[in-house]
Amino acid sequence: MKVNRTLFFAVVSFVFCKAEAQNDLERLTNYINGGQLVMYSESSYLSDDSASAITYIDFCPNGRYSYSYDGSYTVKGTQNSSNENNRASGAGVSEHQGKWKVLEYQNSYYLEITDYTGQQSYYPINVQNMLGGKWNIGNVTYIFAPGNGKCF
């Protein structure tokens, strides 16, 4: 009888831990559902050259996402040429859609992105940053706004 109780306890503990992990995964997925991630980058203000870009990723509740990028740059001409005071500039835009999913692997969370071509990419999720709503990595500012996604 003692062996059966031990086995029962082990099975119940395993199921409970698994259910709790699923709840965390579900909570994180629900938090991202319908949210919008904005990424803004800007080059150094100490240089004559400049670039900036803003990216919006809308996470729709149906497991789809919408991606929108808008970037521009300006580059001053070289010193040792006739175009020293000339500037080159340009801009680019991009939009596409795909699928998203939150995965748990080795006690960490990852965002699985499947783009419109079927290519899959994985991005680690820093839950503290996401819950805080705004963070910086290098010259890129990230803002996550739950419920602000533009889903159609």
Backbone bond lengths (Angstrom), bond angles and torsions (degrees), N, CA, C in turn:
res aa  C-N    CA-C-N  psi(-1)  N-CA   C-N-CA  omega(-1)  CA-C   N-CA-C  phi
1 M - - - 1.438 - - 1.525 111.60 -
2 K 1.294 117.53 -35.57 1.459 121.32 -178.57 1.531 110.64 -64.28
3 V 1.331 118.18 -38.05 1.460 121.75 179.28 1.518 109.95 -63.98
4 N 1.313 118.75 -42.38 1.465 122.02 -179.83 1.524 111.34 -63.44
5 R 1.344 117.99 -40.15 1.464 120.66 178.68 1.527 110.47 -65.70
6 T 1.314 116.81 -39.97 1.457 120.57 178.88 1.523 110.21 -64.83
7 L 1.316 116.41 -44.88 1.460 121.11 178.32 1.537 110.31 -62.74
8 F 1.324 115.87 -43.28 1.464 120.40 178.80 1.528 110.17 -60.78
9 F 1.329 117.25 -44.67 1.456 121.89 179.90 1.532 110.54 -62.04
10 A 1.319 116.53 -42.14 1.461 120.79 179.99 1.528 110.60 -64.27
11 V 1.333 117.45 -42.88 1.462 121.35 -180.00 1.523 110.29 -65.83
12 V 1.337 117.41 -45.05 1.463 121.38 179.49 1.530 110.10 -62.66
13 S 1.325 117.78 -42.12 1.465 121.07 178.50 1.523 111.22 -62.17
14 F 1.330 116.51 -43.72 1.458 120.85 179.56 1.535 110.87 -62.32
15 V 1.337 116.80 -46.78 1.463 121.42 -179.56 1.519 110.19 -63.61
16 F 1.325 118.35 -41.77 1.458 122.31 179.85 1.533 110.30 -63.09
17 C 1.333 117.25 -46.40 1.473 120.65 179.74 1.521 110.48 -62.98
18 K 1.324 117.10 -40.96 1.460 121.59 179.80 1.525 110.11 -64.69
19 A 1.337 117.53 -42.85 1.461 121.28 179.74 1.523 110.53 -64.99
20 E 1.329 117.51 -39.11 1.457 120.76 179.28 1.525 110.54 -65.50
21 A 1.319 118.01 -40.98 1.457 121.55 178.10 1.531 110.07 -64.50
22 Q 1.328 116.88 -40.70 1.455 119.86 177.52 1.517 110.49 -63.55
23 N 1.319 117.26 -37.79 1.453 119.83 178.44 1.523 110.88 -63.08
24 D 1.329 118.24 -41.93 1.462 121.30 177.40 1.529 110.65 -63.05
25 L 1.319 116.32 -42.77 1.459 121.08 178.44 1.526 110.14 -63.52
26 E 1.332 116.12 -44.23 1.464 120.08 178.48 1.524 111.30 -64.72
27 R 1.337 117.31 -40.62 1.462 120.32 178.85 1.529 111.19 -62.74
28 L 1.325 117.13 -43.19 1.459 120.82 179.25 1.534 110.32 -65.75
29 T 1.315 116.95 -42.97 1.470 121.13 177.38 1.524 110.26 -60.26
30 N 1.332 116.61 -45.19 1.466 120.38 179.21 1.519 111.92 -65.03
31 Y 1.324 117.58 -33.56 1.459 121.61 178.56 1.533 110.73 -66.62
32 I 1.326 116.57 -40.06 1.466 121.50 -179.19 1.529 111.36 -75.83
33 N 1.343 117.27 -33.83 1.470 122.41 179.05 1.518 111.04 -48.62
34 G 1.311 117.41 125.72 1.452 121.27 176.68 1.524 114.30 76.97
35 G 1.342 117.74 4.75 1.460 121.43 -179.07 1.520 112.36 -91.87
36 Q 1.320 114.43 172.17 1.465 120.66 178.71 1.521 109.29 -131.94
37 L 1.324 116.17 131.62 1.454 123.12 173.59 1.523 107.88 -105.24
38 V 1.338 115.64 125.41 1.460 121.49 177.72 1.521 106.92 -114.35
39 M 1.337 116.56 130.83 1.459 122.12 177.24 1.519 107.54 -121.58
40 Y 1.327 115.92 124.51 1.461 120.83 -179.71 1.518 108.76 -123.65
41 S 1.327 116.35 127.79 1.462 120.04 177.83 1.522 108.96 -126.99
42 E 1.325 114.13 146.91 1.456 120.83 179.41 1.520 107.68 -145.20
43 S 1.340 115.24 137.55 1.463 118.19 179.18 1.519 109.63 -75.06
44 S 1.312 115.36 175.30 1.468 122.23 -176.29 1.516 111.71 -59.74
45 Y 1.310 116.14 137.22 1.458 121.24 176.14 1.528 111.66 -80.50
46 L 1.320 118.15 -4.05 1.465 122.24 179.48 1.516 112.47 -84.87
47 S 1.296 117.41 -7.45 1.453 122.14 -175.29 1.529 110.75 -108.68
48 D 1.332 116.68 154.12 1.468 120.57 173.29 1.524 111.09 -72.19
49 D 1.310 116.55 -21.80 1.456 121.29 177.87 1.523 107.94 -85.53
50 S 1.296 116.05 143.39 1.459 117.96 178.76 1.520 110.18 -143.87
51 A 1.283 114.63 154.06 1.461 121.48 176.09 1.511 107.76 -153.43
52 S 1.289 115.52 146.78 1.454 119.79 174.42 1.517 108.29 -148.74
53 A 1.304 114.66 154.05 1.458 120.18 179.06 1.516 108.68 -151.28
54 I 1.311 115.08 146.19 1.452 120.38 174.41 1.527 107.25 -131.73
55 T 1.322 114.31 134.30 1.456 121.42 -178.90 1.513 108.46 -126.04
56 Y 1.313 116.17 136.16 1.462 122.45 175.49 1.521 107.93 -118.43
57 I 1.334 115.23 130.91 1.461 120.10 172.66 1.523 106.72 -124.68
58 D 1.329 115.67 117.91 1.457 122.19 179.10 1.522 108.40 -101.70
59 F 1.332 116.27 122.86 1.464 122.39 -178.51 1.529 108.97 -98.11
60 C 1.306 115.77 105.83 1.457 120.63 -176.28 1.530 110.22 -85.98
61 P 1.335 116.29 147.61 1.464 120.45 -177.32 1.524 114.91 -61.67
62 N 1.315 119.03 -18.28 1.461 121.40 -179.34 1.532 112.58 -84.79
63 G 1.352 117.05 13.25 1.458 120.37 -179.81 1.520 113.56 81.44
64 R 1.321 117.16 10.03 1.453 121.95 177.33 1.520 109.02 -104.13
65 Y 1.334 116.43 157.12 1.455 120.08 173.55 1.521 108.62 -132.78
66 S 1.316 114.45 159.99 1.456 122.61 175.83 1.524 107.01 -125.05
67 Y 1.324 117.12 130.58 1.462 123.98 -175.81 1.519 108.91 -117.11
68 S 1.337 116.54 132.47 1.459 121.34 178.51 1.527 108.48 -138.67
69 Y 1.337 117.07 126.56 1.461 123.46 -177.86 1.525 108.67 -124.99
70 D 1.331 115.64 138.38 1.464 121.81 175.80 1.525 107.19 -140.33
71 G 1.314 117.91 117.75 1.460 121.39 -177.55 1.513 111.97 -136.77
72 S 1.335 115.66 156.59 1.457 120.62 177.14 1.522 109.45 -149.15
73 Y 1.333 115.78 161.28 1.461 120.38 178.28 1.533 109.59 -149.04
74 T 1.322 114.92 157.39 1.458 123.34 173.06 1.518 107.04 -139.28
75 V 1.324 116.35 132.07 1.462 121.56 -179.51 1.522 108.21 -128.73
76 K 1.329 116.22 128.13 1.463 121.61 178.10 1.526 109.37 -75.48
77 G 1.339 116.68 148.51 1.463 121.73 177.36 1.516 111.53 -63.26
78 T 1.316 116.90 164.56 1.466 121.88 -178.38 1.522 110.85 -75.83
79 Q 1.317 117.22 152.69 1.466 122.80 -177.66 1.523 112.88 -66.02
80 N 1.296 117.74 -38.37 1.463 121.31 -172.40 1.523 112.54 -96.32
81 S 1.300 116.42 38.58 1.458 118.32 178.85 1.526 109.31 -143.28
82 S 1.290 115.62 172.12 1.462 120.33 -179.01 1.526 112.05 -73.39
83 N 1.308 117.51 -12.56 1.465 120.23 -179.18 1.529 112.51 -101.74
84 E 1.334 116.88 27.92 1.465 121.81 -175.79 1.526 112.91 -52.62
85 N 1.324 117.67 -40.19 1.462 120.31 -177.48 1.526 113.24 -95.80
86 N 1.295 116.14 0.48 1.463 119.90 177.34 1.527 110.12 -81.17
87 R 1.276 115.21 157.71 1.459 120.36 178.31 1.529 108.92 -129.69
88 A 1.290 113.90 144.90 1.458 119.94 171.56 1.520 106.63 -106.29
89 S 1.292 116.21 142.38 1.461 118.64 179.28 1.518 109.01 -145.54
90 G 1.285 114.66 163.24 1.452 119.87 179.58 1.507 110.70 -166.84
91 A 1.297 114.93 170.73 1.460 120.86 179.71 1.516 108.52 -148.72
92 G 1.289 115.31 157.16 1.455 120.60 177.98 1.508 110.96 -146.95
93 V 1.291 115.95 146.83 1.458 121.77 175.69 1.521 108.32 -133.84
94 S 1.298 115.24 152.45 1.457 120.61 179.20 1.522 108.67 -153.01
95 E 1.295 115.76 140.89 1.461 121.12 175.18 1.517 108.23 -141.79
96 H 1.320 116.01 139.60 1.457 120.98 172.09 1.519 109.69 -161.95
97 Q 1.317 115.41 174.13 1.456 121.97 -178.77 1.510 109.31 -132.45
98 G 1.316 115.34 162.68 1.453 121.14 177.62 1.511 110.38 -170.12
99 K 1.337 115.57 -157.30 1.464 121.89 -178.01 1.519 110.25 -116.94
100 W 1.330 116.84 151.31 1.461 121.79 177.03 1.521 109.21 -135.14
101 K 1.345 113.96 154.99 1.463 121.23 178.07 1.523 108.00 -159.14
102 V 1.329 116.86 144.81 1.464 121.47 174.68 1.522 107.98 -96.42
103 L 1.330 116.67 131.71 1.461 122.81 179.11 1.519 109.19 -121.38
104 E 1.325 115.35 152.97 1.467 121.10 174.71 1.519 107.20 -115.13
105 Y 1.337 115.86 129.64 1.458 120.75 179.82 1.524 108.34 -144.82
106 Q 1.306 116.86 122.23 1.464 124.05 178.85 1.536 111.85 49.76
107 N 1.333 115.09 52.39 1.467 123.74 176.75 1.525 113.91 62.94
108 S 1.310 118.01 21.66 1.462 122.89 174.75 1.519 108.57 -129.51
109 Y 1.329 115.48 159.46 1.457 120.92 -179.23 1.522 110.05 -111.31
110 Y 1.329 114.37 143.54 1.456 121.21 -178.41 1.523 109.43 -134.75
111 L 1.315 115.08 146.86 1.446 121.52 174.25 1.521 107.38 -97.84
112 E 1.316 116.15 119.26 1.457 121.35 175.62 1.527 107.77 -94.15
113 I 1.316 115.89 121.15 1.458 122.01 178.82 1.525 107.89 -113.37
114 T 1.317 116.35 125.99 1.459 122.09 173.34 1.517 106.25 -112.71
115 D 1.341 116.29 110.65 1.460 119.34 -175.45 1.531 111.04 -78.18
116 Y 1.304 115.59 -179.94 1.464 121.91 -175.05 1.527 113.28 -63.43
117 T 1.342 117.57 -17.94 1.465 120.14 178.24 1.528 112.05 -92.11
118 G 1.342 116.95 -5.81 1.461 121.37 -177.44 1.521 113.20 95.74
119 Q 1.332 117.59 -2.64 1.471 122.37 178.51 1.526 109.87 -69.89
120 Q 1.332 117.53 129.14 1.462 122.04 178.64 1.521 110.58 -102.11
121 S 1.332 115.18 137.53 1.461 122.74 175.74 1.514 107.93 -132.21
122 Y 1.349 115.75 152.62 1.462 121.45 -178.05 1.520 109.46 -125.65
123 Y 1.335 115.48 131.86 1.459 121.82 -178.59 1.524 109.15 -126.08
124 P 1.339 117.78 128.42 1.468 119.24 177.67 1.527 109.99 -66.51
125 I 1.325 116.27 143.10 1.467 121.91 178.54 1.518 108.02 -106.07
126 N 1.312 116.43 120.19 1.457 121.65 172.06 1.531 105.94 -90.33
127 V 1.324 116.32 100.72 1.463 122.06 -173.38 1.521 111.21 -60.78
128 Q 1.336 117.87 -40.04 1.468 120.85 -179.92 1.525 111.14 -61.29
129 N 1.327 117.01 -45.27 1.469 120.52 177.58 1.523 110.94 -60.99
130 M 1.329 115.79 -46.15 1.454 119.85 -177.53 1.529 111.22 -62.31
131 L 1.326 116.61 -42.63 1.468 119.93 179.21 1.521 111.13 -68.29
132 G 1.349 116.98 -31.41 1.467 121.34 177.32 1.515 111.98 -70.18
133 G 1.327 117.73 -26.70 1.448 122.22 174.34 1.523 116.12 93.36
134 K 1.347 118.62 -25.67 1.465 120.11 -178.03 1.518 109.11 -148.59
135 W 1.344 116.49 135.69 1.453 121.41 177.56 1.523 109.24 -156.12
136 N 1.319 115.22 163.00 1.468 122.49 179.15 1.517 109.92 -121.93
137 I 1.308 115.52 141.56 1.456 123.08 169.65 1.521 105.46 -134.14
138 G 1.327 116.16 111.46 1.463 120.12 -175.01 1.519 110.13 62.49
139 N 1.331 116.19 -130.72 1.459 119.25 179.22 1.530 112.88 -96.77
140 V 1.319 116.39 20.07 1.462 120.94 179.87 1.533 109.03 -110.95
141 T 1.327 115.41 129.10 1.463 121.99 174.71 1.520 107.78 -102.69
142 Y 1.330 115.73 131.89 1.460 123.12 179.34 1.526 108.37 -112.69
143 I 1.308 116.15 136.88 1.459 121.56 175.41 1.521 107.15 -133.50
144 F 1.344 115.77 125.97 1.464 119.49 174.73 1.517 108.04 -112.40
145 A 1.328 115.67 124.15 1.463 121.90 -179.04 1.521 108.94 -118.58
146 P 1.341 117.74 101.67 1.464 119.85 178.55 1.527 110.41 -63.24
147 G 1.324 116.04 139.06 1.456 120.83 177.43 1.517 115.22 78.74
148 N 1.335 119.05 0.12 1.465 121.44 -177.99 1.532 113.53 -101.23
149 G 1.312 117.66 7.18 1.459 120.34 -179.31 1.517 111.61 -65.00
150 K 1.315 115.06 145.81 1.471 122.07 178.31 1.520 107.82 -99.52
151 C 1.314 115.54 82.37 1.461 121.07 -177.04 1.523 110.33 -104.20
152 F 1.330 115.29 134.32 1.471 120.43 -178.71 1.499 110.00 -116.01
